[in-house]
Amino acid sequence: MVRAILIPPTSREQDTDILDVDSAAGTITFSRSPDAMVDGRFSFWFSDATGHARIGRIRSATAHSVTRVLLRVDFGDIESATKGRFNGWFYLYPSDLGVEFDDVVVDTELGPAPAWLVRPEAPNADSSADPWVIQVHGRAVMRAETIRAIPVFRDEGYTSLLVSYRNDFEAPTSPDGRYSLGDTEWRDIDAALEFAKDHGATSVVLMGWSMGGAAALQAVSRSPLAGLVKGLVLDSPVIDWVDALDYQGRAKGIIRPIRSIVYSMISGDWGAPFTGLEDPIDLGRLDFVGRAEELSIPILILHSDDDGYVPSSASRALAEARPDIVTLEVFDTARHTKLWNYDPDRWTAVIRSWLRGLDAASVTARSSRPSERTGRSRSPRGAG
C-alpha cells in the first residue's frame, strides 16, 4: 500500500479489451469497463501506451461490450491492438486546440521544469490587469491533462501556464523519488507563481486536478507569493488525503488497523526505511477540511459523486464548512477528472460563470473573514 501511494508508477493498468475496430464505419468496440461506459470524448492509450487514439460518444452497448466512435488515431496500430485504457486528457499538445503557445521553463529548486504558456486571444478588458491561470495536473500524469481548460480561461482573458512538477516524468526528480502528496510539490507551484509574477501577472488563479488540487491548496497556505492568488479552481481534488486513502484502502480490502499503520509510517520519522521518504509527510497539514478556517479566497470545486478514486465527501465537507467562499458543483457519472469529457458544456459554463464573478467574490471574501465567526483577528493571507 505504501509503494502504491508514494512511488511514481512506471506503467498503468490496461483494463479495457479492444474487441473490434471498424475503420470503414469509424467505430471501435470495447469490453465493458467503468471508464468505457462513460459517454463523451476521451483519450485511449493502447498497446502499453505505445499507441494513442481519440474516442467519441457511445453508439451502442450490450451486456458485455460497448461500441463507440473512433475519432482519430494519433499514433500506433490500433487494428492489431488488444488492450488499453481510457484517459481524460483527449488533447496531447496545446496545438491540438489550434492555439499558439510557447515552450517555457520554470526554474524550481530541483532544476528546470518544462511548461506551456498560452496567451489569451484578446487582452483583458482592464488594460492594467494581466490575470494568469496556473494549471497543476494530478498524480501519475503530465501537464497534457490540463489542456482541456485552456479555452475557457483564454476566452476570459487569462494567460495559461501549464506546469510540470517533481517526479511527474517531465520535471526533475526529487532526491527520494517519492510523491509527497502535495507536501513538497507545492514548492514547484511557488516557482511557477514566481515565473508568472516576473512575466507580468497581476493576479493568478490556481487550478489543481486531483493531487494537483492538494498541491494548490498547500501553495495558497504556504507560498510567500500566496497574495498573488485570487482564487482556486479544483477538479476532482484531494481535500483530505486520509479520507482519500481510506476510500482506496477499503476498496482493496485493506483493514483499518493496517491502514492506520500505513499512515503512521508515512507521517513518522520511523517509517523512512520502509517508505523511502526523505522527510515524513504531514497528513494533518494536508487535511483542508480540518484547516477550513485558514482559507480566505474564493474556491470553485468540481467533483463527481461516482469519482471512483477520490471520494467527493471531503469536497462536500469543505463546502459545508466554508459556504462563504466555496462553490461546489457536483456531477455524477463523470468519474475521476473526466468531468469535461462527460459534459464539457456544463463544465465550461460553470468555470466561466465563476470567473466572471470572481472579482465580486473576492471583495465578499475579504469583507467576511473567518475571524468574524470566531471572534479572533486573522490576517488575510492569500487574499488576491
Disulfide bonds with the S-S distance in Angstrom:
none
